[in-house]
Amino acid sequence: MSNSVIEDSRQTAEEIDLFERELASLLTGLATPNLTHRDKLSTSHRAANLVDRIVHSSQSLYASLSPANDERTREIDNLTGGGSGGDLAEFYQRLAKIKEYHRKYPDAATAKVSGDREVDFAALEGGDDEWLDRRFTGEEGLGRYVDLHELHEQWNNLSPASTSGASSGGGWKRMNYLQYLGALTTFALSPALKSTPLYSKYLTDLLAYLSNFHEKAFPLADLESVLNAADDDFAKRWELGTVEGWAREDEVAPEEGSESVWCAACQKLYSKQTVYNAHLTSKKHTKAAAKLTDSPSSSSTPSAAPSSASLTLLRHQKNRALALKEALITSLVGTPMSPLASILTETRNNTERRAALTDKERAAEIDELEAREAAEAAAAAAAAQAKGVAAGGADDDDDDERIYNPLRLPLGWDGKPIPFWLYKLHGLGVEYKCEICSDFVYMGRKVFERHFQESRHAFGMRALGLPNTKHFHEITRIEDAIALAEKLKQEGKQEMFAAELTEELEDSEGNVYNRKPKSHARKADFVYGRVLGVGAYGAVKLATEKVTGVEYAVKVIPKATVSVPDRPSQIRRLNFLLNVQHANVVKLYEYFESKDRWYLIFEKAGGELFERLIEEKRFTEFQAREVAGSLLVSGMNTAY
């Protein structure tokens, strides 16, 4: 059956009918109001793909049904008996094959007609959900803007800049990207600059990009007719000599008596004899001369210079090709009715607007664009789900309850796992550990960068006695943070640390001053000596009161180790200890504070209960009961 021309024609006609039905459905969908930009663009690409397939299939069907197709005529004669003496042997042979097939496969599904089938867009989409995004760059924004940064670089490299770096001869000047977008269709350059290979390559690349972008952004538009119309209009103006920048009087051939020298090997005319002599030793000329010598036609006067008329003709053809490219580019973006003209205007406005934004505002704009595209995709998914509610029934509810998430991806706003490409894009699978935050692990780069300004990291920095400033951004190890702090202090940035720990107040008259606690002067009444021990929150030093000469044990607690919300609780604990009176509890006589520390004045004791326990190895039940009971009674009396 696969060798049957008639069967192939029938299948082709059925495919054309299927494509036309689907194309009508897509074009009807394009007229739907409130259609998102992404849906409209993807529908247009599918419709354009169907148009190409219909044209290709129609051409194939026309060739198959043509009377000049001898294979089709021969097959019809065999089936009708017209070419084999009137018998129908070929017909009954094919009928027997069909019966044999259905006898072997009685449960085979019946063939679907075009109305029951769906069009496969695998050739267009390639099985990729992001097929539309891959057609555009990030700057193009799904066809909303053009991305001409590479062509802008080519323009700036057309000619070497002058000593000022601003402009050069021939009407060319170096421009920034915004200026380049505004002067895209301005080709007012000198003939010498236009004759360079760089300018020809620039026009070719620019025309290729604009044509390709036009096909991507407007797949249903007839680009070929636009270019053909521009070509016809250019041909008329070229014949009349009215093409701007390409006047005929500029095309002047060199005179017979000029110093110009023609090189037959390189096929190039040199302006002076000295320039011609200098190029004879170049590798390019050596290769060209060797190739010319090895060529069979080398004997036919290869060194003869072309005539003035032939040079004029060659220069005329070259200039016409350049002028045609300029005209085609102008027809695409330089006319008000062109769709690319409005996109170029939007690109200029967007570039000018983004130039005034800060980095934080640009990042917020990107997040907003991603959120908007996600909302559009969600709206499209919800609309598709609403259409299939009747067909899904209760099975859809069961599927929603069972979420398949083998990769353990984070859940999105809809309670379902986010796409894997989004998971990889934001690096959510990368772990970032911060030792300052007690080895807390942050998933993803954005979350990691954001945590430096959060309370967890700020508390860890205060516990180290360090300010949480931009100097310590990206620092996660405690050792590195302390080393950086010492380096900054050595560089004369102690005021940064003082400003972080200084608390400013404002009086009733509006005067701002640094706050000093009322008990700050009490610190000067003691002479501080050696360190007696180190605890979890601070060190204990030996201190002697200047007036009485009595020795005390002073515990110094940095305020940075206690968060601001917990400081009132710390004061209540200190006031509680002032009321504790027990022989086995170290007496707290008083406490005072400076701007960054608390000083707790304890009695100087012989040692701790824990040290006594180490010396005794163990307490008897009587000793333990006596100590614990006395502590409990003293605590109860103090509390009540």
KABEL-V181950 format. One record per residue. RES is the residue in three letters. BURIAL is + if it has 16 or more other ideal C-beta (glycine too) atoms within 10 Angstrom, else -. Layout:
((RES:BURIAL) (RES:BURIAL))
This chain:
((MET:-) (SER:-) (ASN:-) (SER:-) (VAL:+) (ILE:-) (GLU:-) (ASP:+) (SER:+) (ARG:-) (GLN:-) (THR:+) (ALA:+) (GLU:+) (GLU:+) (ILE:+) (ASP:-) (LEU:+) (PHE:+) (GLU:-) (ARG:-) (GLU:+) (LEU:+) (ALA:-) (SER:-) (LEU:+) (LEU:-) (THR:-) (GLY:-) (LEU:-) (ALA:-) (THR:-) (PRO:-) (ASN:-) (LEU:-) (THR:-) (HIS:-) (ARG:+) (ASP:+) (LYS:-) (LEU:+) (SER:+) (THR:+) (SER:+) (HIS:+) (ARG:+) (ALA:+) (ALA:+) (ASN:+) (LEU:+) (VAL:-) (ASP:-) (ARG:+) (ILE:+) (VAL:-) (HIS:-) (SER:+) (SER:-) (GLN:-) (SER:-) (LEU:+) (TYR:-) (ALA:-) (SER:+) (LEU:-) (SER:-) (PRO:-) (ALA:-) (ASN:-) (ASP:-) (GLU:-) (ARG:+) (THR:-) (ARG:-) (GLU:+) (ILE:-) (ASP:-) (ASN:+) (LEU:+) (THR:-) (GLY:-) (GLY:-) (GLY:-) (SER:-) (GLY:-) (GLY:-) (ASP:-) (LEU:-) (ALA:-) (GLU:+) (PHE:-) (TYR:-) (GLN:-) (ARG:-) (LEU:-) (ALA:-) (LYS:-) (ILE:-) (LYS:-) (GLU:-) (TYR:-) (HIS:-) (ARG:-) (LYS:-) (TYR:-) (PRO:-) (ASP:-) (ALA:-) (ALA:-) (THR:-) (ALA:-) (LYS:-) (VAL:-) (SER:+) (GLY:-) (ASP:-) (ARG:-) (GLU:-) (VAL:+) (ASP:-) (PHE:+) (ALA:-) (ALA:-) (LEU:+) (GLU:+) (GLY:-) (GLY:-) (ASP:-) (ASP:-) (GLU:-) (TRP:-) (LEU:+) (ASP:-) (ARG:-) (ARG:+) (PHE:+) (THR:-) (GLY:-) (GLU:-) (GLU:+) (GLY:+) (LEU:+) (GLY:+) (ARG:-) (TYR:+) (VAL:+) (ASP:+) (LEU:+) (HIS:-) (GLU:-) (LEU:+) (HIS:+) (GLU:-) (GLN:+) (TRP:+) (ASN:+) (ASN:-) (LEU:+) (SER:+) (PRO:-) (ALA:-) (SER:-) (THR:-) (SER:-) (GLY:-) (ALA:-) (SER:-) (SER:+) (GLY:-) (GLY:+) (GLY:-) (TRP:+) (LYS:+) (ARG:+) (MET:+) (ASN:-) (TYR:-) (LEU:-) (GLN:-) (TYR:+) (LEU:+) (GLY:-) (ALA:-) (LEU:+) (THR:-) (THR:-) (PHE:+) (ALA:-) (LEU:+) (SER:-) (PRO:+) (ALA:-) (LEU:+) (LYS:+) (SER:-) (THR:-) (PRO:-) (LEU:-) (TYR:+) (SER:-) (LYS:-) (TYR:+) (LEU:+) (THR:-) (ASP:-) (LEU:+) (LEU:+) (ALA:-) (TYR:+) (LEU:+) (SER:+) (ASN:-) (PHE:+) (HIS:+) (GLU:-) (LYS:+) (ALA:+) (PHE:+) (PRO:+) (LEU:-) (ALA:-) (ASP:-) (LEU:-) (GLU:-) (SER:-) (VAL:+) (LEU:+) (ASN:-) (ALA:-) (ALA:+) (ASP:-) (ASP:-) (ASP:-) (PHE:+) (ALA:-) (LYS:-) (ARG:-) (TRP:+) (GLU:-) (LEU:-) (GLY:-) (THR:-) (VAL:+) (GLU:-) (GLY:+) (TRP:+) (ALA:-) (ARG:-) (GLU:-) (ASP:-) (GLU:-) (VAL:-) (ALA:+) (PRO:-) (GLU:-) (GLU:-) (GLY:-) (SER:-) (GLU:-) (SER:+) (VAL:+) (TRP:+) (CYS:+) (ALA:+) (ALA:+) (CYS:+) (GLN:-) (LYS:-) (LEU:+) (TYR:+) (SER:-) (LYS:-) (GLN:-) (THR:-) (VAL:-) (TYR:+) (ASN:-) (ALA:-) (HIS:+) (LEU:-) (THR:-) (SER:-) (LYS:-) (LYS:-) (HIS:+) (THR:-) (LYS:-) (ALA:+) (ALA:+) (ALA:-) (LYS:-) (LEU:+) (THR:-) (ASP:-) (SER:-) (PRO:-) (SER:-) (SER:-) (SER:-) (SER:-) (THR:-) (PRO:-) (SER:-) (ALA:-) (ALA:-) (PRO:-) (SER:-) (SER:-) (ALA:-) (SER:-) (LEU:+) (THR:-) (LEU:-) (LEU:-) (ARG:+) (HIS:-) (GLN:-) (LYS:-) (ASN:+) (ARG:-) (ALA:-) (LEU:+) (ALA:+) (LEU:+) (LYS:+) (GLU:+) (ALA:+) (LEU:+) (ILE:+) (THR:+) (SER:+) (LEU:+) (VAL:+) (GLY:+) (THR:-) (PRO:-) (MET:-) (SER:+) (PRO:-) (LEU:+) (ALA:-) (SER:-) (ILE:+) (LEU:+) (THR:-) (GLU:-) (THR:+) (ARG:+) (ASN:-) (ASN:-) (THR:+) (GLU:-) (ARG:-) (ARG:-) (ALA:-) (ALA:-) (LEU:-) (THR:-) (ASP:-) (LYS:-) (GLU:-) (ARG:-) (ALA:-) (ALA:-) (GLU:-) (ILE:-) (ASP:-) (GLU:-) (LEU:-) (GLU:-) (ALA:-) (ARG:-) (GLU:+) (ALA:+) (ALA:-) (GLU:-) (ALA:-) (ALA:-) (ALA:-) (ALA:-) (ALA:-) (ALA:-) (ALA:-) (ALA:-) (GLN:-) (ALA:-) (LYS:-) (GLY:-) (VAL:-) (ALA:-) (ALA:-) (GLY:-) (GLY:-) (ALA:-) (ASP:-) (ASP:-) (ASP:-) (ASP:-) (ASP:-) (ASP:-) (GLU:-) (ARG:-) (ILE:-) (TYR:-) (ASN:-) (PRO:-) (LEU:-) (ARG:-) (LEU:+) (PRO:-) (LEU:-) (GLY:-) (TRP:-) (ASP:-) (GLY:-) (LYS:-) (PRO:+) (ILE:+) (PRO:-) (PHE:-) (TRP:-) (LEU:-) (TYR:+) (LYS:-) (LEU:-) (HIS:+) (GLY:-) (LEU:+) (GLY:-) (VAL:-) (GLU:-) (TYR:+) (LYS:-) (CYS:+) (GLU:-) (ILE:+) (CYS:+) (SER:-) (ASP:-) (PHE:-) (VAL:-) (TYR:+) (MET:-) (GLY:+) (ARG:-) (LYS:-) (VAL:-) (PHE:+) (GLU:-) (ARG:-) (HIS:+) (PHE:+) (GLN:-) (GLU:-) (SER:-) (ARG:-) (HIS:+) (ALA:+) (PHE:+) (GLY:+) (MET:+) (ARG:+) (ALA:+) (LEU:+) (GLY:+) (LEU:+) (PRO:+) (ASN:+) (THR:-) (LYS:-) (HIS:-) (PHE:+) (HIS:-) (GLU:-) (ILE:+) (THR:+) (ARG:-) (ILE:+) (GLU:-) (ASP:-) (ALA:+) (ILE:-) (ALA:-) (LEU:-) (ALA:+) (GLU:-) (LYS:-) (LEU:+) (LYS:-) (GLN:-) (GLU:-) (GLY:-) (LYS:-) (GLN:-) (GLU:-) (MET:-) (PHE:+) (ALA:-) (ALA:-) (GLU:-) (LEU:-) (THR:-) (GLU:-) (GLU:-) (LEU:-) (GLU:-) (ASP:-) (SER:-) (GLU:-) (GLY:-) (ASN:-) (VAL:-) (TYR:-) (ASN:-) (ARG:-) (LYS:-) (PRO:-) (LYS:-) (SER:-) (HIS:-) (ALA:-) (ARG:+) (LYS:+) (ALA:-) (ASP:-) (PHE:+) (VAL:-) (TYR:-) (GLY:-) (ARG:-) (VAL:-) (LEU:-) (GLY:-) (VAL:-) (GLY:-) (ALA:-) (TYR:-) (GLY:+) (ALA:-) (VAL:+) (LYS:+) (LEU:+) (ALA:+) (THR:-) (GLU:-) (LYS:-) (VAL:-) (THR:-) (GLY:-) (VAL:-) (GLU:-) (TYR:+) (ALA:+) (VAL:+) (LYS:+) (VAL:+) (ILE:+) (PRO:+) (LYS:+) (ALA:+) (THR:+) (VAL:+) (SER:-) (VAL:-) (PRO:-) (ASP:-) (ARG:-) (PRO:-) (SER:-) (GLN:+) (ILE:-) (ARG:-) (ARG:-) (LEU:+) (ASN:-) (PHE:-) (LEU:+) (LEU:-) (ASN:-) (VAL:+) (GLN:-) (HIS:-) (ALA:-) (ASN:-) (VAL:+) (VAL:+) (LYS:+) (LEU:+) (TYR:-) (GLU:-) (TYR:+) (PHE:+) (GLU:+) (SER:+) (LYS:-) (ASP:-) (ARG:-) (TRP:+) (TYR:+) (LEU:+) (ILE:+) (PHE:+) (GLU:-) (LYS:+) (ALA:-) (GLY:-) (GLY:-) (GLU:-) (LEU:-) (PHE:-) (GLU:-) (ARG:-) (LEU:-) (ILE:-) (GLU:-) (GLU:-) (LYS:-) (ARG:-) (PHE:-) (THR:-) (GLU:-) (PHE:-) (GLN:-) (ALA:-) (ARG:-) (GLU:-) (VAL:-) (ALA:-) (GLY:-) (SER:-) (LEU:-) (LEU:-) (VAL:-) (SER:+) (GLY:-) (MET:-) (ASN:-) (THR:-) (ALA:-) (TYR:-))
